Amino acid sequence: MASSISLPALLGLGVLLAAAPAEGRAAEGGGEGGIFASRCAVCHTIGGGPSMGPDLQGVTERRSEAWLRSFIPDPQGMVDAGDPDAAALVKGGRASMPSGIVQPAEMDALLAELRAGGKPAAAPAEAPAGPEGRAEVGGRLFRGEEPFANGGLPCGACHGLADGSSLGSLAVDLTDVHGRLGEAGLRGALRTLPFPVMKEAYADAPLTEQERADLLAFFASLDASAPGRPASAGLLWGGGAAVAALLFALLGLGWKRQRRSISDELRSQA
Amino acid sequence: MTWFLFAIFPYIAVTLAVAVGVVRAVRRPFSVSSLSSQLLERRWLYWGSQSFHYGILLVLGGHLLAFLLPGTLRAWNGSPARQLALEITGLGLGLYALVGALILVLRRLTNARIRVVTSPMDLLVWLALLVSLVTGVLTAGVHRYGSTWFTGVFTPYLWSLARFAPEPERLDGLPWLVRLHAFNFFVLLALFPFSRLVHLVTVPVGYLVRPWQLVVANRQRSAGAEPSASARN
């Protein structure tokens, strides 16, 4: 009698113990709307057509679970290991999808979301109820003329714009980011900033809701098709070379005023 | 790998720099010197040494400013025009130092008198310095704008090292050029106590402003030797 009660009870307890950490991870890692919405929807859709990355509709049927569990946390690792399917997805042997966006421990939750067709991941598509964005303020925030409230780096520190108003070139040009990611994708990207350097740089300096709205409005206001003036990096190189040349010219003046050696003095008097 | 390069090696480099530097200063105080070769050759030294030292000291000062006063730098860069002016100045000083370094390296390799007093360690130091200068100049020109992103990437990273809680993951995803530039700084730090780089701690302020010193070679001239010279060192 005792054993017949305790066995299901033990099994139930086991299920609870197994489920609890998984739920905890999903809640912790996924943020609002789950893992897909906060981290993957920046580049992927489920049924919405290709964006920066491919449409992930039915990906759990196209690929084996083992493959997805290896590829998603570390795409470059799979390419380097010589996996032919992974290699077929990348250009020039370099995966554009960064490693580490999703941890192996989070894959249970993510696979469940992917199988559910992005159901819990619908957050980016939901109607934004946040503050209204001001494109002009967004532009000032981008260029660093107005600092972010939490001390985050201005976008222009690393990103350029085709009109030459920002020459940042550590990271990609953002002129057409609104068209590339779409409104929902860009909103998700601004919320989580899941890109390699940004992830760390903004971890303790998140953008406020108003700032995200302002930046979104700014990006939407940029006309990617307008014939922009090419980012004039030549100004920087040319200016730098001019500064160096000027300093050498000053050095030339100094040489004449240098104290001559005693032997030079004697020779000149001889 | 990242952990070794940016979390373990920096501590090895600092430990070497301090410990070996102190031992050297105590046990062989007269070896803490730049080993000036001014008496052997003066003209190329003037062009190379002045430009290299002023350039690199000011650029190093800029890095230090970004580390210690990131807010001030961020405020200055709050205007795109001021940021561009600062970047042009920084790149100009970097090029100034790089050309100076190339002059000094060529002098060291081609001048027979200088070659005689050149040790393998001197060449190693020059190699590391050239890596620093080339990667630094390219970073400034290609991965713009370092004067701003340094404050959000390297400033917190360096402070994490200072707190003994290294966060090397902050450098993940940076271009290899930038990572090489950063790692090479720690290489220079490790070379510092074993090379003529130790002259960095010979009270640099006084070194810059003190009056001329006359260094006179008081010996018989030998054939081909340049006679006495007045020198700053």
Boltz contact constraints between the chains, C-beta under 6 A:
constraints:
  - contact:
      token1: [A, 143]
      token2: [B, 80]
      max_distance: 6.0
  - contact:
      token1: [A, 144]
      token2: [B, 78]
      max_distance: 6.0
  - contact:
      token1: [A, 145]
      token2: [B, 78]
      max_distance: 6.0
  - contact:
      token1: [A, 153]
      token2: [B, 152]
      max_distance: 6.0
  - contact:
      token1: [A, 157]
      token2: [B, 145]
      max_distance: 6.0
  - contact:
      token1: [A, 157]
      token2: [B, 148]
      max_distance: 6.0
  - contact:
      token1: [A, 157]
      token2: [B, 149]
      max_distance: 6.0
  - contact:
      token1: [A, 158]
      token2: [B, 149]
      max_distance: 6.0
  - contact:
      token1: [A, 167]
      token2: [B, 144]
      max_distance: 6.0
  - contact:
      token1: [A, 168]
      token2: [B, 144]
      max_distance: 6.0
  - contact:
      token1: [A, 168]
      token2: [B, 145]
      max_distance: 6.0
  - contact:
      token1: [A, 169]
      token2: [B, 144]
      max_distance: 6.0
  - contact:
      token1: [A, 170]
      token2: [B, 143]
      max_distance: 6.0
  - contact:
      token1: [A, 170]
      token2: [B, 149]
      max_distance: 6.0
  - contact:
      token1: [A, 196]
      token2: [B, 172]
      max_distance: 6.0
  - contact:
      token1: [A, 196]
      token2: [B, 173]
      max_distance: 6.0
  - contact:
      token1: [A, 197]
      token2: [B, 173]
      max_distance: 6.0
  - contact:
      token1: [A, 197]
      token2: [B, 174]
      max_distance: 6.0
  - contact:
      token1: [A, 200]
      token2: [B, 169]
      max_distance: 6.0
  - contact:
      token1: [A, 200]
      token2: [B, 170]
      max_distance: 6.0
  - contact:
      token1: [A, 201]
      token2: [B, 152]
      max_distance: 6.0
  - contact:
      token1: [A, 201]
      token2: [B, 153]
      max_distance: 6.0
  - contact:
      token1: [A, 236]
      token2: [B, 87]
      max_distance: 6.0
  - contact:
      token1: [A, 236]
      token2: [B, 88]
      max_distance: 6.0
  - contact:
      token1: [A, 237]
      token2: [B, 141]
      max_distance: 6.0
  - contact:
      token1: [A, 239]
      token2: [B, 88]
      max_distance: 6.0
  - contact:
      token1: [A, 240]
      token2: [B, 88]
      max_distance: 6.0
  - contact:
      token1: [A, 240]
      token2: [B, 91]
      max_distance: 6.0
  - contact:
      token1: [A, 240]
      token2: [B, 92]
      max_distance: 6.0
  - contact:
      token1: [A, 240]
      token2: [B, 95]
      max_distance: 6.0
  - contact:
      token1: [A, 243]
      token2: [B, 92]
      max_distance: 6.0
  - contact:
      token1: [A, 244]
      token2: [B, 92]
      max_distance: 6.0
  - contact:
      token1: [A, 244]
      token2: [B, 95]
      max_distance: 6.0
  - contact:
      token1: [A, 244]
      token2: [B, 96]
      max_distance: 6.0
  - contact:
      token1: [A, 247]
      token2: [B, 96]
      max_distance: 6.0
  - contact:
      token1: [A, 251]
      token2: [B, 50]
      max_distance: 6.0
  - contact:
      token1: [A, 255]
      token2: [B, 46]
      max_distance: 6.0
  - contact:
      token1: [A, 259]
      token2: [B, 230]
      max_distance: 6.0
  - contact:
      token1: [A, 261]
      token2: [B, 229]
      max_distance: 6.0
  - contact:
      token1: [A, 261]
      token2: [B, 230]
      max_distance: 6.0
  - contact:
      token1: [A, 262]
      token2: [B, 228]
      max_distance: 6.0
  - contact:
      token1: [A, 263]
      token2: [B, 227]
      max_distance: 6.0
  - contact:
      token1: [A, 263]
      token2: [B, 228]
      max_distance: 6.0
